[in-house]
Amino acid sequence: MRKLIFLCILLSASFTAAYAQMTAKGVSRVSERTETMSLGANTALVVQFEGISDKRVAEVWESFIKKYYDGKSEWQRKQKEWFTDNINIPAIGGATPVDLHATAQGKDNAKFSLWVNLGNSFLNSRDNYDQYKEAEKLVENFVMEVEKEKTRLDLEEQEKQLKQLEKDLEKLVSANERYHSDIEKAKEAIKKAEENIVQNKKDQEVTRQKIDNQKQVVDNVKKKMDNLR
């Protein structure tokens, strides 16, 4: 019975944690702000990213628009914006194409801003609530694409580090083999030196005996010279 109660409590806690996680994920990361762009200060959908550059975010945006909306986002150097002209997004513009203006700023933590030009005005939640919510979903889907790119880049970096560690290990293994080889050579050298020491002692004894014999020869010659005087 106690096991059953414990299991029920555990399942309840797991469900609560899962529900909290789902709720947190359901909260929009998109904020509505008035931002300055090429056509003045207008309402934009803004997202702040962490750990990814504006260049990468812009690349993902260009790919995202092409992949999901068959649109072409072009970089306007003078305005410093990505511009998508007359793109069909029925959930936002209905049968009327809209223009998209986008910017990405920040080397490490990019801020992305999107303006939706409806023709006579820029999209905002006050005047175009339903359309704005659709645009918000669009940006949230884009956020997911950016997160995928961040994960891909992280995987790429981790694999790069793994390869470097594997190379480091190969160098260490190679060095270990050299050390063992050096030890074997040193052992051979020590063995040879020990043999040489033994032989050297023998040679010293032989030489000492030769010296003693030679001294005797020298003494004999001296005596002979003395006798001849």
C-alpha positions in Angstrom: 0.0 0.0 0.0 2.8 2.4 0.9 4.5 1.6 -2.4 1.3 2.4 -4.2 1.0 5.8 -2.4 4.6 6.6 -3.1 4.1 5.8 -6.8 1.1 8.1 -7.0 3.0 10.9 -5.3 5.9 10.4 -7.7 3.7 10.4 -10.8 1.9 13.5 -9.5 5.2 15.3 -9.0 6.4 14.3 -12.5 3.2 15.5 -14.1 3.5 18.8 -12.2 7.1 19.3 -13.4 6.2 18.4 -17.0 3.3 20.8 -17.0 5.5 23.6 -15.6 8.0 23.0 -18.3 5.3 23.1 -21.0 3.9 26.3 -19.6 7.4 27.9 -19.5 7.9 26.9 -23.1 4.5 28.3 -24.1 5.5 31.8 -22.9 6.4 33.9 -25.9 10.0 35.2 -26.2 8.8 37.8 -28.6 8.2 41.4 -27.3 6.4 44.2 -29.1 8.4 47.4 -29.2 8.7 50.7 -31.1 12.0 50.5 -32.9 13.7 52.8 -35.3 14.2 51.5 -38.9 14.6 52.8 -42.4 11.0 54.1 -42.5 11.0 55.8 -39.1 10.0 54.6 -35.6 7.5 51.7 -36.0 6.2 48.7 -34.1 8.4 45.7 -34.3 8.5 42.1 -33.0 11.7 41.8 -31.1 13.7 38.8 -29.8 16.9 38.8 -27.8 19.2 35.8 -28.5 22.1 34.6 -26.4 25.2 33.0 -27.6 24.8 33.6 -31.3 26.0 36.4 -33.6 23.9 38.8 -35.7 25.5 37.3 -38.8 24.3 33.8 -38.0 20.8 35.0 -37.1 20.6 36.9 -40.4 21.7 33.7 -42.3 19.0 31.7 -40.5 16.4 34.4 -41.3 17.2 34.4 -45.0 17.0 30.6 -45.1 13.8 30.6 -42.9 11.9 33.0 -45.3 13.0 31.0 -48.3 12.2 27.6 -46.8 8.8 28.3 -45.3 7.4 31.2 -47.3 9.2 30.9 -50.6 10.4 34.5 -50.1 13.7 36.2 -50.8 15.2 38.4 -48.1 17.7 40.8 -49.5 20.3 42.8 -47.6 20.0 46.5 -48.1 23.4 48.0 -47.3 22.3 51.6 -47.1 19.3 50.9 -44.8 21.2 48.1 -43.0 18.1 45.9 -43.1 17.0 42.7 -44.6 14.1 43.4 -46.9 11.5 41.0 -48.2 9.3 42.6 -50.8 5.6 41.5 -51.5 5.7 38.2 -49.7 2.4 36.2 -49.4 1.6 35.3 -45.8 -2.2 34.8 -45.8 -2.5 34.5 -42.0 -1.0 38.0 -41.7 -1.9 39.9 -44.9 -4.7 37.8 -46.2 -4.7 38.0 -50.0 -2.5 41.1 -49.9 1.3 40.6 -49.9 3.2 42.3 -47.1 6.8 43.7 -46.8 9.1 42.5 -44.1 11.9 44.5 -42.7 14.4 42.8 -40.3 17.6 43.7 -38.5 20.0 41.7 -36.4 22.5 43.4 -34.1 25.0 42.1 -31.7 28.3 40.2 -32.2 27.7 37.6 -29.4 24.1 38.1 -28.3 22.1 39.2 -31.3 18.9 41.2 -31.1 16.5 40.5 -33.9 13.7 43.0 -34.9 11.0 42.4 -37.5 8.7 45.0 -38.9 5.6 43.9 -41.0 4.5 46.6 -43.4 0.9 46.1 -44.3 1.0 48.9 -46.9 -0.8 51.6 -45.0 0.6 50.8 -41.6 2.9 48.6 -39.6 1.5 45.6 -37.9 0.8 46.0 -34.2 -1.2 44.1 -31.5 -3.6 47.1 -30.8 -4.9 47.5 -34.3 -4.3 44.1 -35.8 -4.5 41.7 -32.8 -5.2 38.4 -34.7 -2.7 39.2 -37.5 -0.1 40.2 -34.8 -0.6 36.9 -33.1 0.1 35.1 -36.4 3.2 37.2 -36.9 4.3 36.3 -33.3 3.9 32.6 -34.2 6.1 33.2 -37.3 8.8 34.8 -35.2 8.5 32.0 -32.5 9.0 29.4 -35.3 12.0 31.5 -36.5 13.3 31.4 -32.9 13.2 27.6 -33.0 15.2 27.6 -36.2 17.8 29.8 -34.6 17.9 27.5 -31.6 18.5 24.6 -34.0 21.4 26.5 -35.6 22.8 27.2 -32.1 22.6 23.5 -31.3 24.2 22.6 -34.6 27.1 25.1 -34.0 27.5 23.8 -30.5 27.6 20.2 -31.8 30.2 21.3 -34.4 32.3 23.0 -31.7 32.0 20.0 -29.3 33.0 17.6 -32.1 35.9 19.8 -32.9 37.0 19.7 -29.3 36.6 15.9 -29.3 38.8 15.6 -32.4 41.4 17.8 -30.7 41.3 15.6 -27.6 41.6 12.5 -29.7 44.7 14.0 -31.4 46.1 14.9 -28.0 45.6 11.3 -26.9 47.3 10.0 -30.0 50.3 12.3 -29.2 50.4 11.1 -25.6 50.2 7.4 -26.7 53.0 8.0 -29.2 55.1 9.7 -26.5 54.4 6.9 -24.1 55.7 4.4 -26.7 58.8 6.5 -27.2 59.4 6.6 -23.5 59.1 2.8 -23.3 61.5 2.5 -26.2 63.9 4.9 -24.5 63.7 2.8 -21.3 64.4 -0.4 -23.2 67.4 1.3 -24.9 68.5 2.6 -21.5 68.2 -0.9 -20.0 70.4 -2.3 -22.8 72.9 0.5 -22.3 73.0 -0.1 -18.5 73.4 -3.9 -19.1 76.2 -3.2 -21.6 77.8 -0.7 -19.1 77.6 -3.3 -16.3 79.3 -5.9 -18.5 81.9 -3.3 -19.4 82.5 -2.6 -15.7 83.1 -6.3 -15.0 85.5 -6.5 -18.0 87.2 -3.3 -16.9 88.0 -4.7 -13.5 89.5 -7.8 -15.1 91.5 -5.6 -17.5 92.7 -3.5 -14.5 94.0 -6.7 -12.7 95.7 -7.9 -15.9 97.3 -4.4 -16.4 98.4 -4.2 -12.7 100.1 -7.6 -13.1 101.8 -6.3 -16.2 102.9 -3.2 -14.4 104.4 -5.3 -11.5 106.2 -7.5 -14.1 107.5 -4.4 -15.9 108.7 -2.9 -12.7 110.6 -6.0 -12.0 112.1 -5.8 -15.5 113.1 -2.2 -14.9 114.7 -3.1 -11.6 116.7 -5.8 -13.2 117.9 -3.5 -16.0 119.0 -0.9 -13.3 120.9 -3.5 -11.4 122.7 -4.5 -14.6 123.6 -1.0 -15.3 125.0 -0.6 -11.7 127.1 -3.7 -12.2 128.6 -2.2 -15.4 129.8 0.9 -13.7 
